[in-house]
């Protein structure tokens, strides 16, 4: 390479450094550089909207595993996760509650966090049955409530309140079918979620594991609970 060409390359490198290095330094100072797989953490959580209005969990009243009356007011000023399950479920519920146990291990000692597990089989899942079920998962949090009550109220809360499908179906294993989702609710009772790469809310977090996913729904909701707890 001739001296002229070599000098030209040096000048180009110097000009590039003058342009890019100050911008890079500013981005580092402002915390704008993050790993790609963690970028969602810096994005504010979305509100789930129906008719352009943020979706709030409707009022409810059920009984927990200790036969105590629990309402949505018991979750006021708490971040909480909700699910629909039943104790005799032979398929997805054990996986969901194994993952819910992970969430409890992470946040269960906090007074500003809770879990609401609504049974869709209230005829079988009386409080004493739910108590035994909770003990089988070694639940330690006073804010993890396994809830039962009037069947029509539970199904209305699932299908209309949360838009999480639940139904009686004698043709499937266990006699009931439901979606294996976790819902994330903020301290004011609004349903929240992260958004996908297109900016659309994911709405709910998958409570079961999928082999092809590098980041599972439980991993995402744990990150997003942490985010809401800081709001």
Long-range contacts (C-beta under 8 A, 24 or more apart in sequence): 37-214, 37-215, 40-194, 40-195, 40-220, 40-223, 41-223, 41-227, 43-194, 43-195, 45-184, 45-186, 45-192, 45-193, 45-194, 45-224, 45-227, 45-228, 46-192, 46-193, 46-194, 46-195, 46-201, 47-190, 47-191, 47-192, 47-201, 48-190, 48-191, 48-192, 48-193, 48-201, 48-203, 54-190, 55-190, 55-191, 56-188, 56-189, 56-190, 56-191, 57-82, 57-161, 57-162, 57-185, 57-189, 57-190, 57-191, 58-157, 58-160, 58-161, 60-153, 60-157, 60-161, 61-149, 61-153, 62-118, 62-147, 62-148, 62-149, 62-153, 62-154, 63-127, 63-147, 63-148, 63-149, 64-127, 64-130, 64-145, 64-146, 64-147, 64-148, 65-127, 65-130, 65-131, 65-133, 65-134, 65-145, 65-146, 66-127, 66-131, 67-127, 70-116, 70-145, 70-147, 72-189, 74-114, 74-145, 75-114, 75-116, 75-185, 75-189, 76-187, 76-189, 77-112, 77-187, 78-111, 78-112, 78-113, 78-114, 78-143, 78-187, 79-107, 79-112, 79-113, 79-114, 79-184, 79-185, 79-186, 79-187, 79-225, 79-228, 79-229, 80-113, 80-114, 80-115, 80-116, 80-143, 80-185, 81-114, 81-115, 81-116, 81-182, 81-183, 81-184, 81-185, 81-221, 81-225, 82-115, 82-116, 82-117, 82-118, 82-162, 82-182, 82-183, 82-185, 83-115, 83-116, 83-117, 83-118, 83-181, 83-182, 83-183, 83-207, 84-117, 84-118, 84-119, 84-120, 84-154, 84-158, 84-162, 84-164, 84-166, 84-178, 84-179, 85-117, 85-118, 85-119, 85-120, 85-178, 86-119, 86-120, 86-121, 86-124, 86-125, 86-174, 86-176, 86-178, 87-119, 87-121, 87-124, 87-125, 87-129, 87-130, 87-133, 88-121, 88-124, 88-174, 89-174, 89-176, 90-173, 90-174, 91-173, 91-174, 92-180, 92-207, 92-208, 93-180, 95-180, 95-207, 95-208, 95-209, 96-180, 96-182, 96-207, 96-208, 97-137, 99-182, 99-207, 99-208, 99-209, 99-216, 99-217, 99-218, 100-182, 100-207, 101-137, 101-138, 101-139, 102-218, 102-222, 103-218, 103-221, 103-222, 103-225, 104-139, 104-140, 104-141, 104-144, 106-222, 106-225, 107-225, 107-229, 108-140, 108-141, 108-143, 108-144, 109-141, 110-229, 111-143, 112-187, 112-229, 113-141, 113-143, 113-225, 113-229, 114-141, 114-143, 114-144, 114-145, 115-141, 115-143, 115-144, 115-145, 116-145, 116-147, 117-144, 117-145, 117-146, 117-147, 118-147, 118-148, 118-154, 118-157, 118-158, 119-146, 119-147, 119-148, 119-154, 120-154, 120-155, 120-158, 120-166, 120-176, 120-178, 121-175, 121-176, 122-148, 122-149, 122-150, 122-151, 122-154, 123-151, 162-191, 163-203, 164-204, 179-204, 180-206, 180-207, 180-208, 181-205, 181-206, 181-207, 182-206, 182-207, 182-217, 182-218, 182-221, 184-221, 184-224, 184-225, 184-228, 186-228, 186-231, 187-228, 187-231, 192-224, 192-228, 193-224, 194-220, 194-224
